[in-house]
Amino acid sequence: MHLQYLQYQQIDQQKWDNCIQNSLNPRVYAYSWYLDAATNTWDAIVLNDYEAVLPLPYNNKWGLQSVYAPTFAQQLGIFSPKTIDQGLFTDFLKAIPKKFKRIRLPIKHGQTYSIQEYQDYVFPNYELDLSQSYEELRKNYHQNTIRNLKKVGKHQLSLHKNLDPSFSVNMFRETKGDHLGHPPSFYEQILAIMNAAIIREKGWIWEMCNEKGEACASGFFVLDKTQHQDRVYNLFPVSNEEGRKKGAMFGIIDHVIQIYAGSNTLLDFEGSSVKGVAQFYERFGAVNKIYRHIDCNRMPFYVKIPFNWYQQWKMR
């Protein structure tokens, strides 16, 4: 067994993507094109000739290199066509170079192993298996979901497909930007991801429009087709005030469910820890499939103490 640390320019992206594509539990976030769009830069730990891989997104803060969890890459971890056991999981983490003084990795659902030096943080993610017929899936809709779908018809909302992400991003900025205070890099990265997926014919936008043809909600979805099970990601949903009142996002999600119902596909809702958002997903019949962040702080003590103070201040 040979584990090697590879810098970005050393990675064979075709072999990398083949490993992700054929892995037992793939995620779209781990493809090279997605990582290129979603991260500042990334390196990797690779087993032999790409038999298993661990992406390492990293940045430089406080003059130190840190592996971090990218905003739009919810679940990473070790990817392989073969089962990963505790021993190999540990070996991969121990192979991360010492130059990375802080490591916070998002670990996908199903990789439950831990290692002593790392702390675990658990997060919810809701998934809906679409293998049943639409009629059967709809039987699991909550009454609140049914009522909101009736609103869509009552207000004569119409659905349109769009391949221009700028409108969706601008709507998010206008409706949530002031409240959330995201930096410019947030918008640059989601635009880069959307454009990269659309160019590869893996992503598209559904917009719900009012009777005047004005969009009041949109959802950006990414489809990842693999040999085991396809997965549709609800990557970037947004509604304005009109859309929320008229149940527009309910109509968009219901439409996606109708498209893929009866197929070997999962709808990945991507979260959420926000109670109201989690309830929205649950009321379509989605099930919580937790994932983790694992965290290791290797900083010297004279940096670790002010860093921890800064983290606590940010969370106030």
DANORPE-V533358 format. One line per field, one symbol per residue. ss: DSSP state (H for helix, E for strand, C for the rest). phi: phi as a letter, one per 20 degrees, with the letter a starting at -180 (. if undefined). burial: # if it has 9 or more other ideal C-beta (glycine too) atoms within 8 Angstrom, else .. A space follows every 10 residues. Layout:
# DANORPE-V533358
ss->???
phi->???
burial->???
This chain:
# DANORPE-V533358
ss->CCEEEECHHH CCHHHHHHHH HHCCCCCHHH CHHHHHHHCC EEEEEEECCC CEEEEEEEEE ECCEEEECCC CCCCCECEEE CCCCCHHHHH HHHHCCCCCE EEEEEEECCC CCCCCCCCEE EEECCEEEEC CCCHHHHHCC CCHHHHHHHH HHHHCCCEEE EECCCHHHHH HHHHHHHHHH CCCHHHHHHH HHHHHHHHHC CCEEEEEEEC CCCCEEEEEE EEEECCCCCE EEEEEEEEEC HHHHHCCHHH HHHHHHHHHH CCCCEEEECC CCCCHHHHHH HHCCCCEECC EEEEEEECCC HHHHHHHHHH HHHHCC
phi->.cecedfgfe fefffgffff geffcfcffe fffffgeecf abdadcelem fbbcfcfbbd clmcecfcef gdcfcdoeda fdfedgffgf ffffefgffe ecccdedfgo eefcbgfded cdcebdccfd fefggffffe ffgfffffff fgfgelfcdc ecddffffff ffffecgffe mffgfgffff ffffffffge ldcbcddddf fenefdabce ccddecfeaf cddeebebce fffffemffg fffffffffd gndecdeefm obefgffffg fgfenfdfcf ccddccddff gfdfffffff ffffef
burial->..#.##.... #...###### ###.###### #########. .######..# #########. ...####### .######### ...#...### ###.##...# #########. #.#.#..#.. ..######.# ...#..#... #...###### ##..#.#.#. .#..#.###. ###.#.#... .....##.## ########.. .######### ....###### ####.#...# ########## .###.##### #######..# #...###### ##....##.# ######.#.# ######..#. ..##..#... ......
